[in-house]
């Protein structure tokens, strides 16, 4: 761990500052949109635009890096992010914000691809797993910390937007000044979506549904809080609770995943998460109940991402796992784009109002539980002793980090097989 920190501290520090800026702008826009009188449908388009840009960036960033290199891509994209942060309060209308969110989503995706490939290059075979774990912890800590900064200024003014812009601006200074050499960049040709769907229908359907759930948490939780009249401090705590739950529940569920039928665990986790959303919908007038619901939804839906990847891997050969990563990330991105649009419509006053926020997530997670139950009747379960390890991943990671996690899982499986063979 010390070796990882000594070789990649600048990258990890820069990524944490980037995540603080990203987490802050998402929540801040939700609050400012309510102040400006934007409808929930307009805000849903704004929030969905980020994931549209993110999906486009994840497809185009590798080619950009190959053409001009890591340093130029990283510096250029981070500069665009910082500029858009400043422009948000200057052009307060849904169309301008939607365009800004597309740009920011595209740029963050490219920055993540660049940083993740840099981190992979900075680590070696002995500490790559620790480096990936630190990277995920940094991501979560950054997003949770961002919610506290929501109280640093008046969301109706400029101060908080300036703070987010400054954080982004200074985030890439330690990275660009401290990290060398720049790594070679290579990607695996992704598996076709048709092939992937044939191999793991549950993995593909589950990743699409989870994209909607995750985008609702990341994009619309602050909008919900503003709509129901939570104070700024309460919105900050409410949004942070989703990610605290995700941090605390990732490894317990990963431990269970390696010791029981994964389809049953997917069914169970989805059903409990849906139950948490129903509790939030029915008893959301109590702030403490809201926090319980947020903890359950975030704590169970985010680890489901890793669980579905592990389930898909159970039906893949080792050499195909990296190729499948790109397809799974793409499917999740499609769900993330459509999620806020639907939830924005449901939260409209003419439909369900703010309770549509929890209703949507409950419906998606119940649908995932039901489909997992159905798939359990369609083919035999892979015996627990034949399953691979679950690669713990955060849904915002790109195909680069997911590919590294897949490689680590493969190495662990091979080592376990060798130890059994020599025992």
C-alpha positions in Angstrom: 0.0 0.0 0.0 2.8 2.4 0.9 4.5 1.6 -2.4 1.3 2.5 -4.3 0.9 5.8 -2.5 4.5 6.8 -3.0 4.3 6.1 -6.8 0.8 7.4 -7.5 -0.1 9.9 -4.8 -0.3 12.8 -7.2 -2.7 10.9 -9.5 -4.9 9.8 -6.6 -4.9 13.3 -5.1 -5.8 14.7 -8.5 -8.6 12.2 -9.0 -10.0 12.9 -5.6 -10.2 16.6 -6.4 -11.8 15.8 -9.8 -14.4 13.7 -8.0 -15.1 16.4 -5.5 -15.7 18.8 -8.4 -17.9 16.3 -10.3 -19.9 15.4 -7.2 -20.4 19.0 -6.3 -21.6 20.2 -9.7 -24.2 17.4 -10.0 -25.8 18.2 -6.6 -25.4 21.9 -7.0 -27.2 22.0 -10.4 -30.1 20.1 -8.8 -30.5 22.7 -6.1 -29.9 25.7 -8.4 -32.4 24.3 -11.0 -35.2 24.4 -8.3 -34.2 28.0 -7.4 -34.4 29.0 -11.1 -37.8 27.4 -11.5 -36.8 24.6 -13.9 -39.4 21.8 -14.1 -38.4 18.3 -13.2 -38.6 17.2 -16.8 -36.2 20.0 -17.8 -33.8 19.0 -15.0 -34.0 15.3 -16.1 -32.8 16.3 -19.5 -30.0 18.3 -18.0 -28.9 15.3 -15.8 -29.3 12.8 -18.6 -27.1 14.9 -20.9 -24.1 14.1 -18.6 -24.4 10.4 -19.3 -24.8 11.0 -23.0 -21.5 12.9 -23.1 -19.9 10.3 -20.8 -20.9 7.4 -23.1 -19.6 9.3 -26.1 -16.3 10.2 -24.3 -15.7 6.6 -23.3 -15.9 5.5 -27.0 -13.7 8.4 -28.4 -11.2 9.0 -25.6 -8.9 6.0 -26.5 -8.5 7.2 -30.1 -7.8 10.8 -28.8 -5.1 9.5 -26.5 -3.5 7.4 -29.2 -3.3 10.4 -31.5 -2.0 13.2 -29.2 -1.0 11.5 -26.0 -2.1 11.3 -22.4 -0.8 14.7 -21.3 -2.5 16.8 -23.9 -5.8 14.9 -23.6 -5.9 15.2 -19.9 -5.0 18.9 -19.8 -7.4 19.9 -22.6 -10.4 18.0 -21.2 -9.8 19.2 -17.6 -9.6 22.8 -18.9 -13.0 22.4 -20.6 -14.5 21.0 -17.4 -13.3 24.0 -15.4 -14.6 26.5 -18.0 -18.1 24.9 -18.1 -18.3 25.0 -14.3 -17.9 28.8 -14.4 -20.4 29.2 -17.2 -23.3 27.4 -15.5 -24.4 30.3 -13.3 -23.8 32.7 -16.3 -26.3 31.0 -18.6 -29.1 29.7 -16.4 -31.4 28.0 -18.8 -32.0 24.3 -19.4 -30.6 24.2 -23.0 -27.3 25.8 -22.0 -27.0 23.6 -19.0 -27.8 20.5 -21.1 -25.1 21.4 -23.6 -22.7 22.0 -20.7 -23.5 18.7 -19.2 -22.8 16.9 -22.4 -19.4 18.6 -22.6 -18.6 17.8 -19.0 -19.7 14.2 -19.3 -17.5 13.8 -22.4 -14.6 15.4 -20.7 -14.8 13.5 -17.4 -15.0 10.2 -19.3 -11.9 11.1 -21.2 -10.1 12.2 -18.0 -11.1 8.9 -16.3 -9.8 6.8 -19.2 -6.5 8.7 -19.1 -6.1 8.6 -15.3 -7.0 4.9 -15.1 -4.5 3.9 -17.8 -1.8 6.0 -16.0 -2.6 4.4 -12.7 -2.4 0.9 -14.2 1.0 1.8 -15.6 2.2 3.2 -12.3 1.4 -0.1 -10.5 3.0 -3.5 -10.9 1.6 -7.0 -10.7 2.2 -7.2 -7.0 0.3 -4.0 -6.0 -2.2 -3.5 -8.9 -5.1 -4.8 -6.8 -4.2 -2.3 -4.0 -3.9 0.5 -6.6 -7.4 -0.2 -8.0 -8.9 -0.4 -4.5 -7.3 2.9 -3.5 -8.6 4.4 -6.8 -12.2 3.3 -5.9 -11.9 4.6 -2.4 -10.6 7.9 -3.6 -13.6 8.2 -6.0 -16.1 7.6 -3.3 -14.4 9.8 -0.7 -14.3 12.6 -3.3 -18.1 12.4 -4.1 -19.0 12.2 -0.4 -16.7 15.1 0.5 -18.3 17.2 -2.3 -21.7 17.2 -0.6 -20.2 19.1 2.4 -18.9 21.8 0.1 -22.5 22.4 -1.0 -22.8 24.5 2.2 -19.7 26.6 1.4 -21.7 29.2 -0.5 -25.1 30.3 -1.6 -26.3 28.0 -4.5 -28.2 31.0 -5.9 -24.9 32.8 -6.5 -21.5 32.2 -8.1 -19.3 31.1 -5.1 -20.0 27.4 -5.1 -19.6 27.1 -8.9 -16.3 28.9 -8.6 -15.1 26.5 -5.9 -16.0 23.5 -8.2 -14.1 25.2 -11.1 -11.0 25.9 -8.9 -10.9 22.3 -7.6 -10.9 21.0 -11.2 -8.3 23.5 -12.2 -5.8 22.5 -9.5 -6.6 18.8 -9.7 -4.5 18.2 -12.8 -1.5 20.2 -11.7 0.0 17.5 -9.4 -0.8 14.9 -12.0 0.9 16.7 -14.9 3.9 17.8 -12.8 4.6 14.5 -11.0 3.7 11.5 -13.2 6.2 10.1 -15.7 6.6 8.4 -18.0 3.3 8.5 -19.9 2.1 4.9 -20.5 1.5 3.2 -23.8 -2.2 3.0 -24.5 -3.9 -0.1 -26.0 -7.5 -1.3 -25.8 -9.2 -4.6 -26.5 -11.8 -4.8 -29.3 -15.1 -5.1 -27.5 -17.3 -8.2 -27.9 -20.5 -7.5 -29.9 -23.6 -6.8 -27.9 -25.4 -9.7 -29.5 -22.7 -12.1 -28.5 -22.7 -10.7 -25.0 -26.5 -10.9 -24.6 -26.4 -14.5 -25.8 -23.7 -15.4 -23.2 -25.3 -13.6 -20.2 -28.9 -12.2 -20.6 -29.1 -11.4 -16.9 -25.8 -9.6 -17.0 -26.9 -7.4 -19.9 -30.4 -6.7 -18.7 -29.2 -6.1 -15.2 -26.5 -3.6 -16.3 -29.1 -1.6 -18.3 -31.5 -1.5 -15.4 -28.7 -0.5 -13.0 -27.7 2.3 -15.3 -31.0 3.9 -14.7 -30.8 3.4 -10.9 -27.3 4.8 -10.7 -28.1 7.8 -12.9 -31.1 8.5 -10.7 -28.9 8.6 -7.6 -26.2 10.7 -9.2 -28.3 13.0 -11.2 -31.8 13.3 -9.6 -31.3 12.9 -5.8 -30.6 16.6 -5.3 -33.6 17.5 -7.5 -35.8 15.3 -5.3 -34.4 16.9 -2.1 -35.1 20.4 -3.5 -38.6 19.4 -4.6 -39.7 18.0 -1.2 -38.3 21.1 0.6 -35.2 19.7 2.3 -32.7 22.3 3.6 -29.4 22.6 1.9 -27.7 20.7 4.7 -30.3 17.9 4.5 -29.8 17.6 0.7 -26.1 17.4 1.3 -26.5 14.5 3.8 -29.2 12.8 1.8 -27.0 12.6 -1.4 -23.9 11.6 0.5 -25.7 8.7 2.2 -26.2 6.9 -1.2 -22.4 6.8 -1.6 -21.6 6.0 2.1 -23.9 3.0 1.7 -22.0 2.0 -1.5 -18.6 2.2 0.2 -19.7 0.2 3.3 -21.6 -2.6 1.5 -19.3 -3.3 -1.4 -17.0 -5.7 0.3 -19.6 -7.6 2.5 -21.6 -8.3 -0.7 -18.4 -9.3 -2.5 -17.6 -11.8 0.2 -21.0 -13.3 -0.1 -20.7 -13.3 -3.9 -17.8 -15.7 -3.8 -19.6 -18.1 -1.4 -23.2 -18.5 -2.8 -25.3 -18.7 -5.9 -24.8 -15.4 -7.6 -28.2 -15.4 -9.3 -29.9 -15.8 -6.0 -27.8 -13.1 -4.4 -28.7 -10.7 -7.3 -32.3 -11.5 -6.7 -32.0 -11.0 -3.0 -30.0 -7.8 -3.2 -32.3 -6.3 -5.8 -35.4 -7.1 -3.9 -34.1 -5.6 -0.7 -33.0 -2.5 -2.5 -36.4 -2.2 -4.1 -37.9 -2.6 -0.7 -35.7 0.3 0.5 -37.0 2.5 -2.3 -40.6 1.6 -1.4 -39.9 2.6 2.2 -38.6 6.0 1.0 -41.6 6.5 -1.2 -44.2 5.7 1.5 -42.4 7.3 4.5 -40.3 10.0 2.9 -41.8 12.7 5.1 -39.4 11.6 7.8 -35.8 12.7 7.1 -34.4 9.8 9.1 -36.4 7.3 7.0 -35.1 9.0 3.9 -31.5 8.4 5.0 -32.3 4.7 5.7 -33.8 4.4 2.2 -30.8 6.2 0.6 -28.3 3.9 2.5 -30.1 0.8 1.4 -30.5 1.8 -2.3 -27.0 3.1 -2.6 -25.5 0.3 -0.5 -27.2 -2.5 -2.6 -27.4 -1.1 -6.1 -23.8 0.0 -6.5 -22.3 -3.4 -5.5 -24.8 -5.0 -7.9 -22.7 -3.6 -10.7 -19.7 -5.7 -9.6 -22.0 -8.6 -8.9 -23.4 -8.6 -12.4 -19.9 -8.4 -13.9 -18.9 -11.4 -11.8 -22.0 -13.3 -12.9 -21.2 -12.6 -16.6 -17.6 -13.7 -16.1 -18.9 -17.1 -14.9 -20.0 -17.8 -18.4 -16.9 -16.4 -20.2 -13.5 -17.8 -21.0 -10.7 -15.8 -19.4 -9.5 -14.5 -22.7 -13.0 -13.0 -23.4 -13.5 -11.2 -20.2 -11.6 -8.0 -21.1 -13.5 -7.9 -24.5 -16.8 -8.1 -22.6 -16.0 -5.2 -20.4 -16.5 -2.6 -23.1 -20.0 -4.0 -23.9 -21.1 -4.1 -20.3 -20.0 -0.4 -19.8 -21.8 0.6 -22.9 -25.0 -1.1 -21.9 -24.8 0.5 -18.5 -24.3 3.9 -20.1 -27.5 3.4 -22.2 -29.5 2.8 -19.1 -27.9 5.8 -17.4 -29.0 8.1 -20.3 -32.6 7.0 -20.3 -33.0 6.8 -16.5 -33.2 10.5 -15.6 -35.5 11.2 -18.6 -38.1 8.7 -17.3 -37.7 9.7 -13.7 -38.1 13.4 -14.6 -41.4 12.6 -16.2 -42.6 10.5 -13.2 -41.7 13.3 -10.8 -43.8 15.8 -12.7 -46.8 17.2 -10.8 -49.2 15.7 -13.3 -47.9 12.2 -12.7 -46.5 11.0 -9.3 -44.7 14.1 -8.1 -41.5 13.8 -6.1 -42.4 10.3 -5.0 -41.7 9.2 -8.6 -38.0 9.4 -7.6 -38.3 6.3 -5.4 -41.0 4.7 -7.5 -38.7 4.5 -10.5 -35.8 3.0 -8.6 -38.2 0.5 -6.9 -39.6 -0.6 -10.3 -36.2 -1.1 -11.8 -34.8 -3.1 -8.9 -38.0 -5.2 -8.7 -37.7 -5.9 -12.4 -34.1 -7.0 -11.9 -35.1 -9.3 -9.1 -37.9 -10.8 -11.2 -35.6 -11.3 -14.2 -33.0 -13.0 -12.0 -35.7 -15.4 -10.7 -36.7 -16.1 -14.3 -33.2 -16.7 -15.5 -32.7 -19.1 -12.6 -35.2 -21.4 -14.4 -33.5 -21.3 -17.8 -30.1 -22.9 -17.2 -28.2 -24.6 -14.4 -26.4 -22.6 -11.8 -22.6 -22.5 -12.0 -21.3 -24.3 -8.9 -19.8 -22.0 -6.4 -16.4 -23.7 -6.5 -16.2 -23.0 -10.2 -17.0 -19.3 -10.1 -14.4 -16.6 -10.3 -13.8 -13.8 -7.9 -16.0 -10.7 -8.0 -14.1 -7.7 -9.3 -15.2 -4.8 -7.0 -15.9 -1.8 -9.2 -17.7 1.6 -8.9 -20.3 2.2 -11.7 -18.6 5.5 -12.8 -15.3 3.7 -13.8 -14.5 3.3 -17.5 -13.7 0.2 -19.5 -10.0 0.8 -18.6 -10.5 0.3 -14.9 -13.0 -2.5 -15.5 -10.5 -4.3 -17.7 -7.8 -4.0 -15.0 -10.3 -5.5 -12.5 -11.0 -8.3 -14.9 -7.3 -9.1 -15.2 -6.9 -9.2 -11.5 -9.9 -11.5 -11.1 -8.4 -13.8 -13.7 -5.0 -13.8 -12.0 -6.6 -14.7 -8.7 -8.6 -17.5 -10.3 -5.5 -18.9 -11.9 -3.5 -18.8 -8.6 -6.3 -20.5 -6.8 -6.5 -23.2 -9.4 -2.7 -23.7 -9.2 -2.8 -24.0 -5.4 -5.5 -26.6 -5.6 -3.6 -28.5 -8.2 -0.4 -28.6 -6.1 -2.3 -29.4 -2.8 
